[in-house]
Amino acid sequence: MSDSLKAQITDAMKDAMRARDKDRLGCIRLIQSEIKRIEVDERIELEDERVLQILDKMVKQRRDSATQYRDADRPELAEQEEFEIGVIETFMPAKLSEDEIAAIIDAAISETGASSMQQMGAVIGKVRPQVQGRADMGQVSQQVKAKLA
């Protein structure tokens, strides 16, 4: 991947501007403003790994919102959140399959020598960098719990 994730997001913003795609452009600007906010607050230049964490968090927030909107019988707002999830996910790596996640978890358990719930943190610490942005961390931690239980 020669282009950084931030450069890809900037290019996508320019493409959306040229295409006059207001909805997509608005979502990309939200991504950029979140990245910029963290860079300014922490006075750092974000690396791809950190940008992926931000995108992952934004997707999670939108999934939660969409669920709440559906529960409140506001499907049009839920659809907007789901549209934004789709846009954000275009910048994220391909999702891992259940088998790939299980293999990563098994490898982490054998690497750490974990045998009980007390070592779950160590296992998650090994697994997180490998699955960030490619799997739902909530589901991953449930699988780790199941294997350690």
N, C-alpha and C positions, 0 to 999 in steps of 0.2 A: 504494500500500500504506500505509494510514493507521496500522495497528497495527504496532508493531515486531515483529520475529521473536521476541524474548524474551517479549513479551506474548502472542503466539500460542501459544508453548510453555506458558506458565503457564495460559492458558485451556484448552488441550488436557489439561493435568494435572488441572484441576478437573473437566472433562468425564469423564475416565477414572475419577476418584474417584467421581463421581456414578453412573457406569455400573458401578462395582465391577469394572472391567477391570484385574485385578492385573498381567497381563503387560505391557499397554500402559503402565500407570502406572509400573511398575518401569523401563521403558526411558526414559520421559520424565524420570523423576527422575535417571537417569544423565546425560542431556543437561544438565539443569539443574545438577547438581553439577559437571560439567566446565566449564560457563560460569562458575559461581560461583567455582570454584577459580582460574581464570585472572583473574577480576576481583579477587579477594583478593590473589593473588600479585603482580599488576602494578599494583594499586591504581587500576584504571580501570573505567569503565562501557563495556561492549562495544557496538559498533555492529553493525548487521545484517551488514555485509560480513565482520567478524571472526567473528560467530556462524556464518555460512555456512562459513567455513574450518574451524571446529571440527566442524560437522556432517559436512563433506566428509571430514575426517580420521577421524571415528568410523565412517563408512561403510566407508572403506578398511580400517581395522583389522578390522572385522567380516567383510569379504570375505576378508581374509587368514586370519582364524581359521576361517571356514567351510570354506575350501579345506583347511586343515590338518586340521580335524576329519573331513572327508570322506576325506582320504588315510589317516587313522588309523582309518577304519571306525567313526566315531562320528556317525552321521547325526542322532541326536536333538540333539546339541550344535550341529551345523551348522544344523539347522532353527531353533534358538533364535537363532543369529546372524543368519540370514536374516530371521526375524521382526523382529528389532531394526532391521535395515537398512530394512525396509518402513516401520516406525514413523518412523525418522529421516528417510527420504526424503519423508515427508508434509510436512515443514517446509521442504523445499528447492524451488527453482523448477523448472519443467519442463525436462527434458533437451533439449539441442540436438541437431539432426539432423546427420548426417555433412556434408551440404552447408553447413549454417550454420557448423559448425566450420571447414570448409575456407575459407569466405568470410572469417571472422574472421582466420584465419592468413594468407591472401593479403593482406588489408588491412594487417595488422601488418608483413608482409615489405615491402610497398611503402612504408609509412610510415617504416620504419627504414632502408630502402635496403639491407637485408641481402642478401648474395649468397653467403655461405659459412658453414660451421659456426662460425667464430669469432664471428659475430654472433647465434648462437642465443639467447644470454641476453637480448639486447635484444628479440628477437621474443617470447620467452616472457614477458618483463616486460610487453609490450603486451597479449598474449593472456590471461594469467592473470586479471586483474580481470573480463574479459568472460565467461569461461567458468567461473569459480569456482562449484562446487556444481552446475553444469549439464552438466559433462563430466568424464570421467576424465583427469586431468592427465597420467598416464602415456601414454595413447593420443594425447593432444594433442601431447606432446613428440615422440613417434614420427613423427607427421604433419609436424611442423615440420622434424625431421631429414630426412625423405624429401624435402621440398620444397627444402631447402637443399643437399642432397647433389649 
